Amino acid sequence: MRYRFLSAVGVLAGAALMSVPVAGQTPATAAKTTAAAKAAKPYSQPKTPWGDPDLQGIWNNATSTPLQRPAGVGEKGVLSEQEADQFAEELAENLNRDRRDGGPDVDVARAYNEHWMDARRLEATKDRRTSLIIDPPDGRIPPLVPLTPDRLKARDARAAAGAAFLAGAPTDPEETAPPFRCIIRTDLPPYLPIIYNNDFQIYQSPGYVAIAPEMIHSARIIPLDGRPHLGKTLLQWLGDTRGHWEGNTLVVETTNFRRDAGAVYLNANPDTFKITERFTRVDADKINYEFTVSDPTTWTKPWTAMIPWNKADGQLFEYACHEGNYDMVHLMAGGRRREKAGQTIAAPVRPGAGNEER
């Protein structure tokens, strides 16, 4: 709508210039002056009928720009246009599911080819950043703090369950990851780009904002009335969310995450994990989504990322996750057969309580 309106304005302006020439100004110069004036004009964010900034619509956050800055680009946070073109081309090539190089293991990993993927994920961000992380300045997640004995034990239990799962011998459905059980997946904060289903629909009503991700079946209902967070013992898969407006920015704070899904929350500690998200509409077709993760028992300091959400066409369709999930039945049946045959799965060896990946 905005672009059609601007095009119409441009046509009218062009007709006016042809009929009434401006002394000392060629049509090309006049066009540049008009374009510069439009570019300098700040964006005026639309409002809802009750006066809140309007964020409603379907938005897509797909991008090939990585969360952390790759080692190959050195310390550059923003690339030149030529460097950015090469960077984006390499990222797209690495993500391309139509490639058939790399051997049988890689080929199986690419069994779902590009037909099933979000093509927009092959595009780097327009601002030519080398990472989605904007703080720390090095574009990297801060160092980890040493794990406590309890968290080491929980991590190793998850690793053992994961090894059994990958070996086709899970012990129990509850030991499989929440995404496999269709409980939560990428529908919880922070919202990071993935290979498909990157759309989000935002709804607003007086006193509330709701965010419905395309992936899985949840919706975050965000109250804006200043109510306090739930008690610390009331834990939820998506956490407990509260929001407020700071100018034209929706600020959303979430705590109270469940303790039995620590691996899902960026491997953070659900007891101390807090995320603050900021949604700012900067153009008719773009929202800047920024989030800050804070967990002093996992990282040495908070860190922040910014991801552009671009206006998407079409609509969100139902995400049917558990319907026809015969993998669960087959895996459990296979696991029991292996138990009867006396097969065991060796637990993975871990290098101790340092700052290694977890």
C-alpha positions in Angstrom: 0.0 0.0 0.0 2.8 2.4 1.0 4.7 1.8 -2.2 1.7 2.2 -4.5 1.0 5.5 -2.7 4.5 6.7 -3.2 4.5 5.7 -6.8 1.3 7.7 -7.4 2.8 10.7 -5.7 5.9 10.4 -7.9 3.7 10.3 -11.0 1.9 13.5 -9.9 5.1 15.2 -9.0 6.6 14.3 -12.4 3.6 15.7 -14.2 3.8 19.0 -12.2 7.5 19.4 -13.1 6.8 18.9 -16.8 4.1 21.5 -16.8 5.8 24.1 -14.6 9.6 24.0 -15.1 11.7 25.2 -12.1 14.3 27.8 -13.1 17.9 26.5 -13.1 16.8 22.9 -12.3 16.8 20.0 -14.8 14.2 17.2 -14.4 16.9 14.8 -13.3 18.1 17.2 -10.6 14.6 17.8 -9.4 14.0 14.0 -9.2 17.1 13.6 -7.1 16.0 16.4 -4.8 12.6 14.9 -4.3 14.1 11.4 -3.6 16.5 12.9 -1.1 13.7 14.7 0.7 11.7 11.5 0.9 14.7 9.6 2.2 15.3 12.2 4.9 11.7 12.2 6.1 11.5 10.0 9.2 9.2 7.0 9.2 5.9 7.6 11.0 4.8 4.5 12.7 1.1 3.7 12.4 -1.1 3.4 15.5 -3.9 1.1 16.5 -7.3 2.6 17.0 -6.6 2.7 20.8 -3.3 4.5 20.3 -0.5 1.9 20.6 2.2 1.5 18.0 0.9 -1.0 15.4 3.1 -4.1 15.0 0.3 -6.3 13.5 0.9 -8.5 10.5 2.9 -11.5 9.4 6.6 -11.2 9.6 9.6 -13.4 8.6 13.0 -13.5 10.4 14.9 -15.8 8.0 18.5 -14.9 7.2 21.8 -16.6 6.5 23.7 -14.1 8.7 25.0 -16.3 11.6 24.2 -15.7 15.2 28.0 -15.5 16.0 30.7 -13.9 13.9 32.6 -16.5 11.9 36.4 -16.6 12.5 37.1 -16.0 8.8 35.9 -12.4 8.8 38.3 -11.3 11.6 37.1 -8.4 13.7 34.8 -6.8 11.0 31.4 -6.1 12.3 30.1 -4.6 9.1 31.4 -5.5 5.6 31.9 -3.4 2.5 29.4 -3.9 -0.2 31.8 -6.2 -2.2 32.8 -8.1 0.9 29.1 -8.5 1.9 28.2 -9.9 -1.5 31.0 -12.6 -1.2 30.0 -13.3 2.5 26.4 -13.8 1.6 27.3 -16.0 -1.4 29.4 -18.2 0.8 26.8 -18.4 3.5 24.1 -19.3 1.0 26.3 -22.0 -0.5 27.0 -23.6 2.9 23.2 -23.7 3.7 22.2 -25.0 0.3 20.3 -28.3 0.7 20.5 -29.1 -3.0 24.3 -29.8 -2.7 25.3 -33.4 -3.0 28.9 -33.2 -2.0 30.5 -34.3 1.3 29.8 -38.0 1.4 26.9 -40.2 2.5 26.4 -38.7 5.9 26.1 -35.2 4.6 23.8 -36.4 1.8 21.4 -38.0 4.4 21.5 -34.7 6.4 20.3 -33.0 3.2 17.6 -35.5 2.5 15.1 -32.6 2.7 16.2 -30.5 -0.2 15.7 -26.8 -0.9 12.0 -27.4 -2.0 11.1 -27.8 1.7 13.2 -24.9 3.0 12.6 -21.2 3.4 14.5 -19.6 0.5 14.7 -16.3 2.5 17.1 -18.0 4.9 19.8 -17.8 2.1 19.8 -14.0 2.2 22.2 -12.1 4.5 20.9 -9.0 6.4 20.8 -5.8 4.4 23.0 -3.9 6.8 25.9 -6.2 5.9 26.6 -7.3 9.5 28.7 -10.4 10.0 26.7 -11.6 13.0 23.3 -11.2 14.5 25.0 -10.6 17.9 25.6 -6.8 18.3 26.9 -6.9 21.9 29.6 -7.9 22.8 31.3 -5.9 20.0 33.2 -9.1 18.8 29.9 -10.6 17.7 30.4 -13.7 19.9 28.5 -15.2 22.8 30.5 -14.4 26.0 32.6 -17.1 27.8 30.8 -19.6 29.9 31.1 -19.8 33.7 32.0 -23.2 35.2 29.1 -25.6 35.7 28.0 -26.6 39.1 28.0 -30.3 40.0 24.2 -30.5 39.6 24.3 -28.9 36.2 27.1 -31.2 35.1 25.0 -34.1 36.1 22.0 -32.8 34.2 24.1 -32.1 31.1 25.5 -35.6 31.1 22.1 -37.1 31.6 20.9 -35.2 28.5 23.9 -36.3 26.6 23.4 -39.9 27.5 19.7 -39.7 26.5 20.7 -38.0 23.2 23.2 -40.8 22.4 20.6 -43.4 23.0 18.1 -41.6 20.8 20.6 -41.2 18.0 21.5 -44.9 18.3 17.8 -45.9 17.9 17.5 -47.1 21.5 15.7 -44.5 23.6 14.8 -45.7 27.1 11.7 -43.6 27.6 9.7 -41.0 25.6 10.3 -38.4 28.3 14.1 -38.7 27.7 13.7 -37.4 24.1 13.9 -33.7 23.4 10.8 -31.5 23.8 10.8 -30.7 20.0 10.7 -34.4 19.2 7.7 -34.7 21.5 6.0 -31.6 19.8 6.0 -29.7 23.1 8.1 -26.7 22.2 10.5 -26.1 19.4 11.4 -22.6 18.0 8.2 -21.1 19.3 9.8 -19.9 22.5 12.1 -16.9 23.0 14.5 -15.9 21.7 13.2 -16.2 18.1 16.1 -17.3 16.0 16.2 -18.0 12.2 15.9 -21.6 11.2 15.6 -23.6 8.0 11.9 -23.3 7.6 8.7 -22.0 9.2 10.2 -18.6 10.0 6.9 -16.6 10.0 5.3 -14.9 13.0 1.9 -13.3 13.2 1.4 -10.4 15.7 -2.0 -9.6 17.0 -2.9 -6.6 19.2 -5.9 -5.7 21.4 -6.2 -3.1 24.1 -3.9 -4.2 26.9 -2.4 -7.2 25.1 -0.1 -8.3 22.3 -0.1 -11.9 21.0 2.7 -13.5 19.0 1.8 -16.7 17.1 4.9 -18.5 15.5 4.5 -20.6 12.4 6.5 -23.4 14.0 4.5 -25.7 16.3 1.3 -24.5 17.9 1.9 -22.0 20.7 1.0 -18.4 21.1 2.5 -16.0 23.6 -0.1 -13.8 25.2 1.7 -10.7 26.5 -0.2 -8.5 29.0 0.7 -4.8 29.0 -1.1 -3.7 32.2 1.9 -3.7 34.6 0.9 -6.8 36.5 3.7 -8.6 38.4 5.4 -11.8 37.2 4.0 -15.1 38.5 5.5 -16.6 41.6 8.9 -18.2 41.2 7.5 -21.7 41.6 5.1 -21.4 38.7 7.2 -22.4 35.7 6.1 -22.6 32.1 7.5 -23.9 28.8 7.4 -20.4 27.2 8.2 -18.7 30.5 6.1 -15.9 32.1 6.0 -12.8 29.9 5.2 -9.2 30.7 5.3 -6.2 28.3 5.3 -2.5 28.2 5.8 0.3 25.7 8.9 2.5 25.6 8.0 5.1 23.0 7.3 3.1 19.8 9.2 0.0 21.1 7.4 -3.0 22.7 9.6 -4.2 25.5 9.0 -7.8 26.6 10.5 -9.5 29.7 10.3 -13.2 30.2 11.3 -15.4 33.2 10.0 -18.5 35.0 11.1 -21.1 32.5 10.7 -24.8 33.2 13.7 -26.6 34.6 13.2 -29.8 32.6 14.1 -28.1 29.2 17.4 -26.4 30.0 18.9 -27.6 26.7 16.2 -25.8 24.8 16.8 -22.4 26.4 20.2 -21.9 24.8 21.6 -24.4 27.3 21.0 -21.7 30.0 20.0 -22.3 33.6 16.2 -21.9 33.7 16.4 -20.8 37.3 18.3 -17.6 36.4 17.6 -17.3 32.7 16.0 -14.0 31.7 15.3 -12.6 28.3 14.4 -9.0 27.3 13.0 -8.5 23.8 12.4 -5.3 22.0 10.1 -4.9 18.9 10.4 -1.7 17.0 8.7 -1.1 13.7 11.2 0.9 11.6 9.5 0.8 8.2 6.2 -0.3 6.7 7.8 -3.6 5.9 10.3 -4.1 8.7 10.5 -4.7 12.5 13.8 -4.7 14.3 13.7 -7.6 16.8 16.3 -7.2 19.5 16.9 -9.5 22.5 19.2 -9.5 25.4 19.9 -12.8 27.3 21.0 -12.6 30.9 22.0 -15.6 33.0 24.9 -15.0 35.4 25.2 -18.8 36.1 25.8 -19.6 32.5 27.6 -16.7 30.8 30.1 -14.2 32.2 27.9 -11.3 31.0 24.7 -10.6 29.2 24.6 -10.6 25.4 22.4 -9.0 22.7 21.4 -9.8 19.2 19.3 -8.0 16.6 17.4 -9.7 13.8 15.3 -7.9 11.1 11.7 -9.2 10.7 10.5 -8.5 7.2 6.9 -8.3 6.1 5.6 -11.6 4.7 2.9 -12.3 2.2 0.3 -15.0 2.5 -0.9 -16.5 5.8 0.1 -18.9 8.5 -1.1 -22.5 8.1 -1.7 -25.1 10.8 1.5 -26.8 12.0 0.5 -30.4 12.6 3.4 -31.9 14.6 2.4 -35.0 16.5 -0.2 -36.2 14.0 1.4 -39.2 12.3 4.6 -39.0 14.5 5.3 -42.7 14.0 9.0 -42.1 14.7 8.2 -42.2 18.4 6.4 -45.6 18.1 9.2 -47.1 16.0 12.0 -45.8 18.2 10.4 -47.1 21.4 9.7 -50.5 19.7 13.3 -50.7 18.4 14.7 -49.7 21.8 12.8 -52.5 23.5 14.0 -55.1 21.0 17.6 -54.0 21.5 17.1 -54.3 25.3 15.9 -57.9 24.9 18.9 -58.6 22.7 21.2 -57.3 25.4 22.5 -54.3 23.4 23.6 -51.3 25.5 24.5 -47.8 24.5 27.7 -46.3 25.9 27.4 -43.0 27.6 29.4 -40.2 26.0 32.6 -39.2 27.7 32.7 -35.6 28.9 35.9 -33.7 29.6 35.0 -32.3 33.0 33.6 -29.0 34.4 35.4 -26.5 32.3 34.0 -24.0 29.8 33.6 -26.4 26.9 30.4 -26.4 24.8 27.4 -27.8 26.7 
